[in-house]
Amino acid sequence: MEENNTKKLVKILLIVIIIVMIIVIISLISYFSKTDKYGYEGMKKYNEPTTKIIDNSYKEATIEEKISYNQLFNNKDFLLPMNTIIKKNWSLDNINLIQSDEAKFEYIFTKLNQESLTLEEINNESKNVFNYEISSNLISKYLKDNSYIYNFQEEYPYCFKLKKIKKVSDKTYLNLDIIEFNEEKCSQDNLNYDSIREGVLILKNTENKYYIELFALIKKEG
């Protein structure tokens, strides 16, 4: 009789453990499906309307902050490389589009906007923008006759406006509106516009100099 009771107790304990494990797994799946590492609520179901909500640590940028950052974003040195990067990755969400050496190379090459560049020229600018040295092994396909060549179109389909901002330690997170390029609407002082997408730009402060650490496209809020 005692042996039967022991077996029943073991079975009950196993059932309880399994139930607890199932609850924990469901909770983890639910959490990671709703929140990404940039502080945005993710898509619950593919066929349901989706709203991206910035976490409470973001704040609406002041008019002065918007105008100041918009002036930087409207500079050709930012517009051309950023447009080059996002045009080929428009369908990707929540992925760092400038993480790879190749993407950094494309950004730097279009920023400098020359017919060809040496590895030294590329890395001098890469250190200035990303605080990073690009590996020649990872961009070898662009090497022609001892210099690097990358064919790109000098066009600006989109421009960028600061929307919200947060600062965590040495990093500044910028939530950007992306709008179809229009010279008047892209003006730094124009804060009345319709956006078509949103992005996250993360800048890292190292020895009082800001470097680009990440840029990702996200679903348009609302």
C-alpha positions in Angstrom: 0.0 0.0 0.0 2.8 2.4 0.9 4.6 1.6 -2.4 1.4 2.5 -4.3 1.1 5.8 -2.5 4.8 6.6 -3.3 4.2 5.9 -7.0 1.1 8.2 -7.0 3.1 10.9 -5.3 5.9 10.6 -7.8 3.4 10.8 -10.7 1.7 13.9 -9.1 5.1 15.6 -8.7 6.1 14.8 -12.3 2.8 16.3 -13.5 3.3 19.4 -11.5 6.9 19.9 -12.8 5.7 19.4 -16.4 2.9 22.0 -15.9 5.4 24.5 -14.4 7.8 23.9 -17.3 5.1 24.5 -19.9 4.0 27.7 -18.2 7.6 29.0 -18.1 8.2 28.1 -21.8 5.0 29.8 -22.8 5.9 32.9 -20.8 9.4 33.1 -22.4 7.9 32.6 -25.9 5.4 35.3 -25.3 8.0 37.7 -24.0 10.4 37.3 -26.9 7.7 37.5 -29.5 6.5 40.9 -28.1 9.7 42.7 -27.3 12.9 43.2 -29.3 16.2 44.4 -28.1 15.6 48.0 -29.2 12.7 48.5 -26.9 9.8 48.0 -29.3 6.7 45.8 -29.1 6.9 43.1 -31.8 4.3 41.6 -34.1 1.9 39.2 -32.4 0.3 37.6 -35.5 1.3 38.1 -39.1 -2.3 38.9 -40.2 -3.2 41.2 -37.4 -2.7 45.0 -37.3 0.6 45.8 -35.6 1.6 48.8 -33.5 5.2 49.4 -32.5 5.3 51.1 -29.1 8.5 52.7 -27.9 9.2 51.9 -24.2 8.7 54.5 -21.6 12.4 55.4 -21.4 12.1 57.2 -24.7 10.9 60.8 -24.7 9.5 63.0 -27.4 12.5 65.0 -28.7 12.3 68.8 -28.1 11.9 71.1 -31.1 15.5 72.2 -30.6 16.7 68.6 -30.6 14.7 67.8 -33.7 16.0 70.7 -35.6 19.6 70.1 -34.5 19.5 66.4 -35.5 17.5 67.0 -38.6 20.2 69.3 -39.8 22.8 66.4 -39.5 20.4 63.9 -41.1 19.8 66.3 -44.1 23.5 66.4 -44.8 24.6 64.6 -48.0 27.3 62.8 -46.0 24.5 61.1 -44.1 21.7 61.0 -46.7 23.6 59.2 -49.5 25.1 56.3 -47.5 22.0 55.8 -45.4 19.8 55.7 -48.5 22.2 53.3 -50.1 22.0 51.0 -47.1 18.2 50.9 -46.6 17.2 50.7 -50.3 18.6 47.2 -50.5 17.2 46.2 -47.1 13.8 47.9 -47.1 11.9 44.7 -46.2 14.1 43.9 -43.2 12.9 44.8 -39.7 14.9 44.9 -36.4 18.2 43.9 -38.0 21.3 46.0 -37.7 21.8 47.0 -41.3 25.4 48.2 -40.8 26.7 45.3 -38.7 28.8 43.6 -41.4 32.1 44.8 -42.8 30.6 44.8 -46.2 27.7 47.1 -45.1 30.2 49.4 -43.4 32.3 49.5 -46.5 29.2 50.4 -48.7 28.3 53.2 -46.2 31.9 54.6 -46.2 32.4 54.4 -49.9 29.1 56.2 -50.7 29.8 58.8 -47.9 33.2 59.6 -49.5 31.6 59.4 -53.0 34.8 58.9 -55.0 35.5 56.7 -58.0 37.9 54.4 -56.1 39.5 54.2 -52.6 42.4 52.6 -51.0 42.0 50.4 -47.9 43.7 53.1 -45.8 41.3 55.7 -47.0 38.3 53.4 -46.3 39.5 52.5 -42.8 40.5 56.1 -41.9 36.8 57.1 -42.5 35.5 53.9 -40.9 37.3 54.6 -37.7 35.9 58.1 -37.8 32.3 57.0 -38.4 32.1 53.6 -36.7 35.3 53.4 -34.6 35.9 50.2 -36.5 38.5 48.8 -38.9 37.1 47.0 -41.9 38.8 43.7 -42.8 40.2 43.5 -46.3 39.3 39.8 -46.5 35.6 40.6 -46.1 35.5 43.2 -49.0 37.9 41.5 -51.4 35.3 41.3 -54.1 35.4 45.1 -54.5 39.1 45.2 -55.0 40.2 46.1 -58.5 43.8 46.9 -59.4 44.9 47.7 -55.9 41.9 50.0 -55.1 38.3 49.4 -54.1 35.4 50.2 -56.4 31.7 50.1 -55.6 29.0 51.1 -58.0 26.0 52.9 -56.5 23.4 55.4 -57.6 23.6 58.9 -56.2 20.0 59.3 -55.3 18.0 60.1 -52.1 14.6 58.4 -52.1 14.2 59.1 -48.4 15.1 61.5 -45.7 15.1 61.2 -41.9 13.6 63.2 -39.0 14.2 62.8 -35.3 11.1 61.7 -33.4 12.0 60.4 -30.0 15.2 60.0 -28.0 16.6 58.2 -25.0 20.1 58.0 -23.4 21.5 55.0 -21.6 25.0 55.3 -20.2 27.3 56.0 -23.2 24.6 55.4 -25.9 22.0 57.6 -27.5 19.0 55.9 -29.0 17.3 57.9 -31.8 13.9 57.0 -33.0 13.6 58.3 -36.6 10.8 59.0 -39.0 11.6 58.1 -42.6 9.8 60.1 -45.2 9.8 60.2 -49.0 12.3 62.8 -50.1 10.9 66.2 -50.7 13.2 69.2 -50.5 10.7 71.3 -48.6 9.5 68.6 -46.2 13.1 67.3 -45.6 14.2 70.8 -44.5 15.5 70.7 -40.9 12.9 73.2 -39.7 9.9 71.4 -41.2 8.3 69.3 -38.5 5.0 68.8 -40.4 5.3 65.7 -42.5 3.9 62.2 -43.1 6.3 59.3 -42.4 6.3 56.0 -44.2 8.6 54.0 -41.9 10.6 54.3 -38.7 14.1 53.5 -37.8 16.4 53.3 -34.8 19.9 54.8 -34.9 22.2 54.1 -32.0 25.2 56.4 -31.3 27.9 55.5 -28.9 30.0 58.1 -27.1 33.6 57.1 -26.8 36.0 59.8 -25.5 33.5 62.6 -26.3 33.1 61.5 -29.9 29.9 59.9 -31.2 30.1 56.8 -33.4 27.3 55.0 -35.3 26.8 51.6 -33.6 23.5 50.5 -35.1 20.8 51.3 -37.6 17.7 49.2 -38.0 14.3 49.6 -39.7 11.2 49.0 -37.6 7.5 48.9 -38.3 5.9 52.3 -38.6 4.3 53.2 -35.3 0.5 53.5 -35.3 
